[in-house]
Amino acid sequence: MKKLAVIYWSGTGNTEQMAVAVADGAKNNDGVSVELIAVNNASKNTVLEADAIALGCPSMGDEVLEETEMEPFVTTLQAAELTGKPLALFGSYGWGDGQWMRDWEERMKGLGAQLVAGGLVVQESPDEQGLSLCKELGVKLAQASGKE
């Protein structure tokens, strides 16, 4: 069975809603086990043991990752651990143009991760369409985890 981890940080609950929808989309695939984990409960081993990973974080401050939990977690990840690993990125934002997500995509590509899609961003609280896009992202991640 393929193991997927959806790791997220959420301050207002918007990104958590997205994380639940990503996990729900991934769970609808045969042969896939999905674990939904708040970043403060995740470790580097969570990433190492998973066949595919989704990371979710809203835009904070001047369009950066949340700095006390998500940024330190992402900083612990090394290229050797991510090379070729299917990865999905998602998050919500309230202002700006999504620069934090573009920066995050480039950073993870630089570590060798294989993005299954462009980073998914939703402004403010995800509506039905946003949640549907999150579920689709989960499906893509589950399908990518099956590729050898």
MITITI-677759 format. One line per field, with one value per atom (N, C-alpha, C): residue in three letters; atom name; x, y, z. Coordinates in Angstrom, 1 decimal. Example, Ala and Ser with C-alpha at 12.3 -4.5 7.8 and 13.67 -1.06 7.14 Angstrom:
! MITITI-677759
code = c(ALA_ALA_ALA_SER_SER_SER) $
site = c(N_CA_C_N_CA_C) $
xx = c(13.2_12.3_13.2_12.8_13.7_12.9) $
yy = c(-5.7_-4.5_-3.3_-2.2_-1.1_0.0) $
zz = c(7.8_7.8_7.8_7.1_7.1_7.9) $
! end
This chain:
! MITITI-677759
code = c(MET_MET_MET_LYS_LYS_LYS_LYS_LYS_LYS_LEU_LEU_LEU_ALA_ALA_ALA_VAL_VAL_VAL_ILE_ILE_ILE_TYR_TYR_TYR_TRP_TRP_TRP_SER_SER_SER_GLY_GLY_GLY_THR_THR_THR_GLY_GLY_GLY_ASN_ASN_ASN_THR_THR_THR_GLU_GLU_GLU_GLN_GLN_GLN_MET_MET_MET_ALA_ALA_ALA_VAL_VAL_VAL_ALA_ALA_ALA_VAL_VAL_VAL_ALA_ALA_ALA_ASP_ASP_ASP_GLY_GLY_GLY_ALA_ALA_ALA_LYS_LYS_LYS_ASN_ASN_ASN_ASN_ASN_ASN_ASP_ASP_ASP_GLY_GLY_GLY_VAL_VAL_VAL_SER_SER_SER_VAL_VAL_VAL_GLU_GLU_GLU_LEU_LEU_LEU_ILE_ILE_ILE_ALA_ALA_ALA_VAL_VAL_VAL_ASN_ASN_ASN_ASN_ASN_ASN_ALA_ALA_ALA_SER_SER_SER_LYS_LYS_LYS_ASN_ASN_ASN_THR_THR_THR_VAL_VAL_VAL_LEU_LEU_LEU_GLU_GLU_GLU_ALA_ALA_ALA_ASP_ASP_ASP_ALA_ALA_ALA_ILE_ILE_ILE_ALA_ALA_ALA_LEU_LEU_LEU_GLY_GLY_GLY_CYS_CYS_CYS_PRO_PRO_PRO_SER_SER_SER_MET_MET_MET_GLY_GLY_GLY_ASP_ASP_ASP_GLU_GLU_GLU_VAL_VAL_VAL_LEU_LEU_LEU_GLU_GLU_GLU_GLU_GLU_GLU_THR_THR_THR_GLU_GLU_GLU_MET_MET_MET_GLU_GLU_GLU_PRO_PRO_PRO_PHE_PHE_PHE_VAL_VAL_VAL_THR_THR_THR_THR_THR_THR_LEU_LEU_LEU_GLN_GLN_GLN_ALA_ALA_ALA_ALA_ALA_ALA_GLU_GLU_GLU_LEU_LEU_LEU_THR_THR_THR_GLY_GLY_GLY_LYS_LYS_LYS_PRO_PRO_PRO_LEU_LEU_LEU_ALA_ALA_ALA_LEU_LEU_LEU_PHE_PHE_PHE_GLY_GLY_GLY_SER_SER_SER_TYR_TYR_TYR_GLY_GLY_GLY_TRP_TRP_TRP_GLY_GLY_GLY_ASP_ASP_ASP_GLY_GLY_GLY_GLN_GLN_GLN_TRP_TRP_TRP_MET_MET_MET_ARG_ARG_ARG_ASP_ASP_ASP_TRP_TRP_TRP_GLU_GLU_GLU_GLU_GLU_GLU_ARG_ARG_ARG_MET_MET_MET_LYS_LYS_LYS_GLY_GLY_GLY_LEU_LEU_LEU_GLY_GLY_GLY_ALA_ALA_ALA_GLN_GLN_GLN_LEU_LEU_LEU_VAL_VAL_VAL_ALA_ALA_ALA_GLY_GLY_GLY_GLY_GLY_GLY_LEU_LEU_LEU_VAL_VAL_VAL_VAL_VAL_VAL_GLN_GLN_GLN_GLU_GLU_GLU_SER_SER_SER_PRO_PRO_PRO_ASP_ASP_ASP_GLU_GLU_GLU_GLN_GLN_GLN_GLY_GLY_GLY_LEU_LEU_LEU_SER_SER_SER_LEU_LEU_LEU_CYS_CYS_CYS_LYS_LYS_LYS_GLU_GLU_GLU_LEU_LEU_LEU_GLY_GLY_GLY_VAL_VAL_VAL_LYS_LYS_LYS_LEU_LEU_LEU_ALA_ALA_ALA_GLN_GLN_GLN_ALA_ALA_ALA_SER_SER_SER_GLY_GLY_GLY_LYS_LYS_LYS_GLU_GLU_GLU) $
site = c(N_CA_C_N_CA_C_N_CA_C_N_CA_C_N_CA_C_N_CA_C_N_CA_C_N_CA_C_N_CA_C_N_CA_C_N_CA_C_N_CA_C_N_CA_C_N_CA_C_N_CA_C_N_CA_C_N_CA_C_N_CA_C_N_CA_C_N_CA_C_N_CA_C_N_CA_C_N_CA_C_N_CA_C_N_CA_C_N_CA_C_N_CA_C_N_CA_C_N_CA_C_N_CA_C_N_CA_C_N_CA_C_N_CA_C_N_CA_C_N_CA_C_N_CA_C_N_CA_C_N_CA_C_N_CA_C_N_CA_C_N_CA_C_N_CA_C_N_CA_C_N_CA_C_N_CA_C_N_CA_C_N_CA_C_N_CA_C_N_CA_C_N_CA_C_N_CA_C_N_CA_C_N_CA_C_N_CA_C_N_CA_C_N_CA_C_N_CA_C_N_CA_C_N_CA_C_N_CA_C_N_CA_C_N_CA_C_N_CA_C_N_CA_C_N_CA_C_N_CA_C_N_CA_C_N_CA_C_N_CA_C_N_CA_C_N_CA_C_N_CA_C_N_CA_C_N_CA_C_N_CA_C_N_CA_C_N_CA_C_N_CA_C_N_CA_C_N_CA_C_N_CA_C_N_CA_C_N_CA_C_N_CA_C_N_CA_C_N_CA_C_N_CA_C_N_CA_C_N_CA_C_N_CA_C_N_CA_C_N_CA_C_N_CA_C_N_CA_C_N_CA_C_N_CA_C_N_CA_C_N_CA_C_N_CA_C_N_CA_C_N_CA_C_N_CA_C_N_CA_C_N_CA_C_N_CA_C_N_CA_C_N_CA_C_N_CA_C_N_CA_C_N_CA_C_N_CA_C_N_CA_C_N_CA_C_N_CA_C_N_CA_C_N_CA_C_N_CA_C_N_CA_C_N_CA_C_N_CA_C_N_CA_C_N_CA_C_N_CA_C_N_CA_C_N_CA_C_N_CA_C_N_CA_C_N_CA_C_N_CA_C_N_CA_C_N_CA_C_N_CA_C_N_CA_C_N_CA_C_N_CA_C_N_CA_C_N_CA_C_N_CA_C_N_CA_C_N_CA_C_N_CA_C_N_CA_C_N_CA_C_N_CA_C_N_CA_C_N_CA_C_N_CA_C_N_CA_C) $
xx = c(0.8_0.0_0.9_0.6_1.3_0.9_1.9_1.6_1.8_0.8_0.8_0.7_1.4_1.3_0.9_-0.1_-0.6_-0.2_0.8_1.3_1.0_0.4_0.0_0.1_0.1_0.0_-1.1_-2.0_-3.1_-3.3_-3.5_-3.7_-5.2_-6.0_-7.4_-8.3_-7.7_-8.5_-8.7_-8.4_-8.5_-7.6_-6.4_-5.5_-5.8_-6.2_-6.6_-7.8_-8.8_-9.9_-9.3_-8.4_-7.7_-7.0_-6.3_-5.6_-6.5_-7.7_-8.7_-9.2_-9.4_-9.9_-8.8_-7.6_-6.5_-6.4_-6.5_-6.5_-7.7_-8.8_-10.0_-9.9_-9.4_-9.2_-8.2_-7.1_-6.1_-6.7_-7.5_-8.1_-9.0_-9.5_-10.4_-9.7_-8.5_-7.7_-7.4_-7.6_-7.2_-5.7_-5.4_-4.0_-3.3_-4.0_-3.4_-3.8_-2.8_-3.1_-2.7_-3.6_-3.3_-3.3_-2.3_-2.2_-2.2_-3.2_-3.3_-2.6_-1.6_-0.8_-0.5_-0.8_-0.4_1.1_1.7_3.2_3.9_3.3_3.9_4.0_3.2_3.2_4.0_4.6_5.3_6.8_7.5_9.0_9.6_10.9_11.6_11.3_11.1_10.8_9.4_8.5_7.2_7.4_8.3_8.6_9.3_10.3_11.1_10.3_9.3_8.5_7.3_7.0_5.9_6.4_5.4_5.7_5.4_4.6_4.3_3.9_4.1_3.8_3.0_2.1_1.5_1.9_2.3_2.6_1.6_1.0_0.1_0.5_0.5_0.8_0.2_-0.4_-0.9_0.3_0.0_1.0_0.9_2.1_2.2_3.0_2.8_3.6_3.8_5.0_5.4_5.5_4.4_4.4_5.5_5.5_6.5_5.7_6.4_5.8_5.7_4.8_4.7_6.1_6.6_8.0_8.4_7.4_7.8_7.6_6.8_6.7_6.9_6.2_6.4_7.8_8.2_9.5_10.6_10.7_11.7_11.6_10.4_10.1_10.7_10.3_10.8_12.3_12.9_14.3_15.0_14.4_15.0_15.1_14.3_14.3_15.5_16.1_17.3_17.0_17.8_17.6_17.6_18.5_18.6_17.3_16.5_15.3_14.1_14.2_13.1_13.3_14.5_14.8_13.8_13.0_12.1_10.8_10.6_9.4_8.3_7.1_6.0_5.5_5.3_5.0_3.9_2.9_1.9_2.0_1.9_1.9_0.5_0.1_-1.2_-1.2_-2.1_-2.2_-3.2_-3.6_-4.5_-3.8_-4.4_-3.8_-4.9_-4.5_-5.5_-5.1_-3.8_-3.3_-2.2_-1.7_-0.5_-1.0_0.0_-0.3_0.2_0.5_0.9_2.4_3.2_4.6_5.2_4.6_5.1_5.0_4.0_3.8_4.8_5.0_6.0_7.4_7.7_9.0_9.1_8.1_8.0_8.2_7.5_7.6_9.1_9.7_11.1_12.0_11.8_12.6_12.5_11.3_11.1_11.6_11.5_12.1_13.6_14.2_15.6_16.1_15.2_15.6_15.3_14.8_14.6_13.2_12.3_10.9_10.3_9.4_8.6_7.2_7.0_5.7_4.7_3.5_2.5_1.6_1.7_0.9_1.5_1.1_1.5_0.9_1.5_1.0_-0.4_-1.3_-2.7_-2.9_-3.4_-3.7_-5.2_-5.7_-7.1_-7.1_-7.8_-7.9_-8.9_-8.5_-9.3_-9.8_-11.0_-11.6_-12.0_-11.6_-12.0_-13.5_-14.0_-15.4_-15.5_-16.7_-16.9_-15.9_-15.7_-14.8_-13.3_-12.9_-11.6_-11.4_-12.4_-12.3_-12.3_-13.0_-13.0_-11.6_-11.0_-9.6_-8.6_-8.8_-8.0_-8.1_-9.4_-9.6_-8.9_-9.0_-8.3_-6.8_-6.3_-4.8_-4.5_-5.3_-5.1_-5.1_-6.0_-6.1_-4.8_-4.3_-3.1_-1.9_-1.9_-0.8_-0.8_-2.0_-2.2_-1.8_-2.2_-1.8_-0.3_0.3_1.8_2.5_2.0_2.6_2.7_1.9_1.8_2.9_3.5_4.5_5.8_6.4_7.6_8.8) $
yy = c(-1.2_0.0_1.2_2.2_3.5_4.4_5.0_5.9_7.3_8.1_9.6_10.3_11.5_12.3_13.7_14.3_15.6_16.4_17.3_18.0_19.5_20.1_21.5_22.3_23.6_24.6_25.5_25.8_26.7_27.5_28.8_29.8_30.0_30.2_30.5_29.3_28.3_27.1_27.0_28.0_27.9_26.8_26.8_25.8_24.5_24.4_23.1_22.5_23.3_22.9_22.3_23.0_22.6_21.2_21.1_19.9_18.7_18.9_17.8_17.4_18.4_18.1_17.4_17.8_17.1_15.6_15.4_14.1_13.3_13.9_13.2_12.7_13.6_13.3_12.1_12.1_11.0_9.7_9.8_8.6_7.8_8.4_7.8_6.9_6.6_5.8_4.5_3.4_2.1_2.0_1.3_1.0_2.2_3.2_4.4_4.6_4.8_5.1_6.6_7.4_8.8_9.2_10.0_10.5_12.0_12.6_14.1_14.5_15.4_15.7_17.2_17.8_19.2_19.2_20.3_20.3_20.1_20.6_20.4_19.0_18.1_16.7_15.9_16.5_15.9_15.9_15.0_15.0_14.6_14.7_14.3_12.9_12.0_10.6_10.5_11.4_11.4_11.5_12.4_12.6_11.4_10.9_9.7_8.5_8.3_7.1_7.1_8.3_8.5_8.3_7.8_7.6_8.9_9.8_11.1_12.0_13.3_14.3_15.5_16.0_17.3_18.2_19.4_20.4_21.6_22.1_23.2_24.3_25.5_26.6_27.9_28.7_30.0_31.0_32.0_33.1_33.9_34.3_35.0_36.3_37.3_38.5_39.0_39.2_39.7_38.5_37.7_36.5_35.6_35.0_34.0_32.8_31.7_30.6_31.0_30.4_30.6_30.3_31.2_31.2_30.4_30.0_29.4_27.8_27.3_25.9_25.3_25.9_25.4_25.7_26.9_27.2_26.4_26.2_25.3_23.9_23.4_22.0_21.9_22.8_22.8_22.8_23.6_23.8_22.5_21.6_20.3_19.4_19.6_18.7_18.9_17.8_17.8_17.2_17.5_17.0_15.5_14.8_13.4_12.7_13.4_12.8_13.1_14.2_14.6_14.2_13.9_13.7_12.6_13.0_12.2_11.9_12.4_12.2_13.1_12.5_13.3_14.2_15.5_16.5_17.4_17.8_18.8_19.9_21.1_22.3_23.0_23.5_24.3_25.2_26.2_27.2_28.3_29.0_30.1_31.4_32.5_33.8_34.9_36.0_37.1_38.3_38.4_39.6_39.1_40.0_39.7_38.9_38.4_37.7_36.3_35.7_34.3_34.1_35.1_35.0_34.0_33.9_32.9_31.5_31.2_29.9_29.6_30.6_30.5_30.3_31.0_30.8_29.4_28.9_27.6_26.5_26.7_25.7_25.6_26.7_26.7_26.1_26.4_25.9_24.3_23.8_22.3_21.7_22.3_21.7_21.7_22.7_22.7_21.6_21.1_19.9_18.6_18.7_17.5_16.9_17.5_17.0_17.1_16.2_16.2_16.7_18.0_18.6_17.9_17.5_16.8_17.8_19.0_20.1_21.4_22.5_23.8_24.0_24.8_25.1_25.6_25.0_25.4_26.5_27.6_28.7_29.1_29.4_29.8_31.1_32.1_33.3_33.2_33.5_33.4_32.0_31.9_30.6_29.8_28.6_27.9_27.6_28.0_27.7_26.3_26.0_24.6_24.4_25.4_25.2_25.0_25.8_25.6_24.2_23.8_22.4_21.3_21.5_20.6_20.5_21.7_21.7_21.0_21.2_20.5_19.0_18.5_17.0_16.5_17.3_16.9_16.8_17.8_17.7_16.5_16.1_14.8_13.6_13.6_12.5_12.5_13.6_13.7_13.1_13.5_13.1_11.6_11.0_9.6_8.8_9.4_8.7_8.8_9.9_10.0_9.1_8.8_7.9_6.5_6.2_4.8_4.6_5.6_5.5_5.1_4.1_3.6_4.2) $
zz = c(0.0_0.0_0.0_-0.8_-0.9_0.2_0.8_2.0_1.6_1.8_1.6_2.9_3.0_4.1_3.7_4.3_4.1_5.3_5.2_6.3_6.1_7.2_7.0_8.3_8.1_9.1_8.8_9.8_9.5_10.8_10.5_11.6_11.8_10.7_10.8_10.5_10.0_9.6_8.1_7.3_5.9_5.2_5.6_5.0_5.6_6.8_7.4_6.5_6.2_5.3_4.0_3.4_2.2_2.4_3.5_3.8_3.9_4.6_4.7_3.3_2.4_1.1_0.3_0.4_-0.3_0.1_1.4_2.0_1.5_1.5_1.0_-0.4_-1.3_-2.7_-2.8_-2.0_-2.1_-1.6_-0.6_0.0_-0.9_-1.9_-2.9_-3.9_-3.7_-4.6_-4.0_-4.7_-4.1_-3.9_-2.8_-2.5_-1.9_-1.4_-0.8_0.6_1.5_2.9_3.0_3.6_3.8_5.3_5.6_7.0_6.9_7.7_7.8_9.0_8.9_10.1_10.2_11.3_11.6_11.6_11.1_11.0_12.3_13.4_14.7_15.2_14.5_14.8_13.8_12.8_11.7_12.0_11.4_11.5_10.2_10.1_8.9_8.5_9.5_9.2_8.6_8.9_8.2_6.7_6.3_4.9_4.3_5.0_4.6_4.4_5.2_5.2_4.2_3.7_2.8_1.3_0.5_-0.9_-1.6_-1.1_-1.6_-0.5_-0.7_0.3_-0.2_0.6_0.3_1.5_1.2_2.2_2.0_3.1_3.0_4.0_3.5_4.4_3.8_4.6_4.0_3.8_3.1_2.9_4.2_4.7_6.0_5.7_6.5_6.4_5.0_4.6_3.3_2.3_2.2_1.3_1.6_2.8_3.2_3.9_4.1_4.8_6.3_7.0_8.5_9.1_9.9_10.3_11.6_12.4_13.7_13.6_12.7_12.6_11.1_10.1_8.8_8.2_8.3_7.7_8.3_9.7_10.2_9.7_9.6_9.1_7.7_6.8_5.4_5.3_6.2_6.2_6.6_7.3_7.7_6.5_5.5_4.3_3.4_3.0_2.2_0.9_-0.1_-1.5_-1.5_-0.8_-0.8_-0.4_0.4_0.9_0.0_-0.8_-1.7_-3.2_-3.6_-5.0_-5.5_-6.5_-7.2_-6.4_-5.2_-4.4_-4.9_-5.2_-5.6_-4.5_-4.9_-3.9_-4.4_-3.6_-3.9_-2.8_-3.3_-2.4_-2.5_-1.4_-1.4_-0.2_-0.3_0.8_0.4_1.5_1.3_1.5_1.0_1.1_1.2_1.8_1.9_1.1_0.7_-0.1_-0.9_-1.8_-2.6_-3.9_-4.6_-5.8_-5.9_-4.7_-4.7_-4.8_-4.6_-4.8_-3.8_-2.6_-1.6_-2.2_-3.0_-3.5_-4.7_-5.5_-6.6_-6.0_-4.9_-4.3_-3.7_-3.1_-2.4_-3.5_-4.6_-5.7_-6.2_-6.4_-6.9_-5.8_-4.6_-3.5_-3.5_-3.6_-3.5_-4.8_-5.9_-7.2_-7.0_-6.4_-6.2_-5.3_-4.5_-3.6_-4.3_-5.6_-6.4_-6.3_-5.5_-5.5_-6.8_-7.1_-8.4_-8.1_-8.4_-8.2_-9.1_-8.5_-9.3_-10.0_-9.6_-10.2_-9.7_-10.3_-9.8_-8.4_-7.5_-6.2_-6.2_-5.4_-5.4_-4.4_-4.8_-3.9_-3.9_-2.8_-2.6_-1.8_-2.3_-1.5_-0.4_0.8_2.0_2.3_2.7_3.0_1.7_1.6_0.3_0.2_-1.0_-1.3_-1.9_-2.4_-3.0_-4.1_-5.0_-6.1_-5.6_-4.6_-4.1_-3.4_-2.7_-2.1_-3.1_-4.2_-5.3_-5.9_-6.1_-6.6_-5.7_-4.4_-3.4_-3.5_-3.7_-3.9_-5.1_-6.2_-7.5_-7.3_-6.5_-6.2_-5.4_-4.5_-3.7_-4.7_-5.6_-6.6_-7.4_-7.9_-8.6_-7.8_-6.6_-5.7_-5.5_-5.3_-5.1_-6.4_-7.5_-8.8_-9.0_-8.7_-8.8_-7.9_-6.7_-5.8_-6.3_-7.2_-7.8_-8.9_-9.4_-10.4_-9.8_-10.4_-9.9_-10.7) $
! end
